[in-house]
């Protein structure tokens, strides 16, 4: 299956769960990759900012008040369900459109800055997406983008992955994005791809991330909304779904009877037109 057949439908069906999980970690300051991207953007009054792969607008909402008065946020995403949620937030100085970030239906040099929070890794043609971002940026415009290098890089992954594999069918695979996945994992390759897309300068920062969960139940409830798990849960009957949840919680509790700390890593690209 190809990326644009797979991801928009999955993310659309699970948009509310995605929104809830992302807001949960961002409200606790535990998505430092995305936070660093927003910091590098240096949003100020009057700026026009493009939010690429905006999802339900979690970043857009945070940026919108920073560009007042006179500024605007434009969010684009290929998943109609995500755009529907973003519009429902009623952000006064933001608008949201269903759009392919590899083929932006936007004018040349029409934005002061662009941001992408954990979205570029899903793009089958990353060079095309970066060229489009460069095209719509004004001279010296900024692009800041976070991409996840890995999921949990600690004992939690070793505990939970066998439970997922035991209960759930194999995850769907997008066969046309393997090159993109390889690129975003290598800072030098990601930087060079941005330079090849026409950016005058680019650098990539490595950001370590730590998240805290109140309990095994809290972590598993959030896990159910992550696209990789949610896609594997689709079609599962209520009884085996509950059995999976019970097994996951019990397995985590064995080593983590109280609060749980997980670690991950992100790469943050900062490029200037």
C-alpha positions in Angstrom: 0.0 0.0 0.0 1.2 3.5 -0.7 1.5 6.3 1.8 -1.2 8.5 0.5 -3.7 5.6 0.5 -2.7 4.5 4.0 -2.0 7.4 6.3 -4.8 10.0 5.6 -7.5 7.4 6.2 -5.9 6.0 9.4 -5.2 9.4 10.9 -8.6 10.6 9.9 -10.4 7.7 11.6 -8.3 8.2 14.8 -8.1 12.0 14.7 -9.6 12.6 18.1 -7.4 10.0 19.8 -4.4 11.6 18.2 -5.4 15.0 19.3 -6.0 13.8 22.9 -2.6 12.1 23.1 -0.6 14.9 21.6 -2.3 17.5 23.8 -1.6 15.3 26.8 2.2 15.3 26.2 2.4 18.9 24.9 0.5 20.3 27.9 3.1 18.7 30.2 6.0 20.0 28.1 7.0 16.5 27.1 7.2 17.0 23.3 10.5 18.9 23.2 11.1 18.2 19.6 8.0 20.0 18.5 8.6 22.7 21.2 12.1 23.3 19.8 10.7 23.6 16.3 8.3 26.3 17.5 11.1 28.1 19.3 13.3 28.1 16.2 10.5 29.5 14.2 10.5 32.7 16.3 6.9 33.5 15.6 6.1 37.3 16.0 3.3 39.7 15.3 2.2 40.0 11.7 3.9 36.8 10.5 2.2 34.4 8.1 3.1 30.9 9.1 2.4 27.6 7.2 1.8 24.5 9.4 2.6 21.5 7.2 0.9 18.2 8.1 -0.9 20.2 10.8 -3.1 17.4 12.1 -5.8 18.7 14.4 -4.0 22.0 14.9 -2.2 21.5 18.2 0.8 23.5 17.0 -1.3 26.0 15.0 -3.3 26.9 18.1 -0.1 27.6 20.0 1.4 29.7 17.2 -1.8 31.7 16.4 -1.7 34.0 19.4 2.0 34.7 18.8 1.4 36.3 15.4 -1.3 38.6 16.6 -2.0 41.3 15.7 -2.1 41.0 11.9 -0.7 37.5 11.5 -2.2 34.3 10.2 -1.7 30.6 10.4 -2.5 28.3 7.5 -2.6 24.6 8.3 -2.6 21.9 5.7 -3.0 18.1 6.0 -4.0 15.3 3.7 -6.4 13.7 6.3 -9.9 15.3 6.1 -10.6 14.1 9.6 -7.7 16.0 11.0 -8.7 19.2 9.1 -12.3 18.9 10.4 -11.0 18.8 14.0 -8.6 21.7 13.4 -11.4 23.9 12.0 -13.7 23.0 14.9 -11.3 24.6 17.3 -12.4 28.0 15.9 -9.0 29.7 15.9 -9.8 33.2 14.7 -6.6 33.9 12.8 -6.1 30.4 11.4 -7.5 28.5 8.4 -7.1 24.9 7.5 -7.2 23.1 4.2 -6.9 19.5 2.9 -3.8 19.6 0.9 -0.8 17.5 -0.2 2.4 19.0 1.1 4.3 17.6 -1.9 2.0 19.8 -4.1 1.0 22.9 -2.2 -1.8 24.9 -3.8 -0.2 28.1 -2.5 1.5 31.1 -4.1 5.3 31.5 -4.3 6.9 33.4 -1.5 3.7 33.9 0.4 4.8 32.8 3.9 7.3 34.2 6.4 7.9 30.8 8.0 6.8 27.1 7.9 6.7 24.4 10.5 6.1 20.7 10.5 5.6 18.8 13.7 6.4 15.1 13.3 5.0 14.9 9.8 7.8 14.7 7.2 8.5 11.0 8.1 5.2 10.1 6.4 6.0 11.8 3.1 6.9 9.4 0.2 8.9 12.1 -1.6 10.7 14.2 1.0 12.7 16.2 -1.5 9.5 17.3 -3.2 7.9 18.3 0.1 11.0 20.4 1.0 11.1 22.0 -2.4 7.5 23.0 -2.0 8.2 24.4 1.5 11.1 26.4 0.0 9.0 27.7 -2.8 6.3 29.2 -0.7 8.7 30.9 1.7 9.8 34.5 1.3 13.5 35.3 1.1 15.2 34.4 4.4 12.0 32.6 5.5 12.4 29.9 8.1 11.5 26.2 8.1 11.5 24.3 11.4 10.5 20.6 11.4 10.7 17.9 14.0 10.8 14.2 13.1 10.8 11.2 15.5 14.1 9.3 15.4 12.7 6.5 17.5 9.9 5.5 19.7 10.6 4.3 23.3 14.3 3.7 23.6 14.1 2.0 27.0 12.8 -1.0 28.7 9.2 -0.1 28.1 9.5 -0.9 24.4 11.0 -4.3 25.2 8.0 -5.1 27.5 5.2 -3.8 25.3 6.3 -4.8 21.8 5.9 -8.6 22.4 2.4 -8.0 23.8 1.4 -6.0 20.7 2.8 -8.7 18.4 1.1 -11.4 20.3 -2.4 -9.9 20.1 -2.5 -7.7 17.1 -2.1 -8.3 13.3 0.9 -7.0 11.5 1.1 -3.2 11.0 0.3 -1.9 7.5 3.4 -0.9 5.6 3.8 2.0 3.2 6.1 0.7 0.6 7.0 4.0 -1.0 8.4 5.8 2.1 11.4 3.7 3.0 13.8 6.2 1.6 12.2 9.0 3.6 12.4 7.0 6.8 16.1 6.4 6.2 16.8 10.0 5.5 15.1 11.5 8.6 17.0 9.1 10.8 20.4 10.5 9.6 21.0 14.2 10.5 23.5 14.7 7.8 21.2 13.2 5.1 18.3 15.3 6.4 20.3 18.5 6.3 21.6 17.7 2.8 18.1 17.0 1.5 17.1 20.5 2.7 20.1 22.1 1.0 19.4 20.2 -2.2 15.8 21.5 -2.0 17.1 25.1 -2.3 17.5 26.3 1.2 20.5 28.5 1.7 21.4 27.0 5.1 20.3 24.0 7.2 21.2 22.3 10.4 19.7 19.4 12.4 19.6 19.1 16.2 19.2 15.9 18.1 16.6 16.2 20.9 16.2 13.7 23.7 12.7 13.3 25.0 11.4 12.0 28.3 7.7 11.5 29.0 6.0 10.6 32.3 2.8 8.5 32.6 0.7 8.2 35.8 0.4 4.5 35.5 0.5 1.5 33.2 -3.2 2.2 32.4 -2.4 5.8 31.4 0.3 4.7 29.0 -1.7 1.9 27.5 -4.7 4.2 27.0 -2.5 6.7 25.1 -0.8 3.8 23.1 -4.2 2.8 21.8 -4.4 6.1 19.9 -1.0 6.0 18.3 -1.4 5.4 14.6 0.9 2.3 14.6 -1.1 0.6 17.3 -4.5 2.1 16.3 -4.2 0.7 12.8 -3.5 -2.8 14.1 -6.5 -2.6 16.5 -9.0 -1.8 13.7 -11.4 -4.6 13.2 -10.5 -6.3 16.5 -13.6 -7.5 18.4 -14.2 -6.1 21.9 -13.2 -9.2 23.8 -9.7 -9.6 22.3 -9.3 -5.8 22.4 -9.9 -5.8 26.1 -7.7 -8.9 26.5 -4.9 -7.0 24.8 -5.3 -4.0 27.0 -5.4 -6.2 30.1 -2.2 -8.1 29.1 -0.4 -4.8 28.2 -1.3 -3.2 31.5 -0.3 -6.3 33.5 3.0 -6.7 31.7 4.0 -3.1 32.3 2.9 -3.2 35.9 5.3 -6.2 36.5 8.3 -3.9 36.1 6.6 -0.5 36.6 4.0 -0.8 39.4 3.7 3.0 39.7 4.4 6.0 37.4 6.4 5.2 34.2 9.1 7.2 32.5 9.8 6.6 28.8 12.5 8.0 26.6 12.6 8.8 22.9 14.6 11.0 20.5 13.7 13.5 17.8 15.6 15.3 15.1 14.8 18.9 14.5 15.6 20.5 11.1 16.1 24.2 10.9 16.5 25.7 7.4 16.5 29.2 6.0 15.6 30.2 2.5 
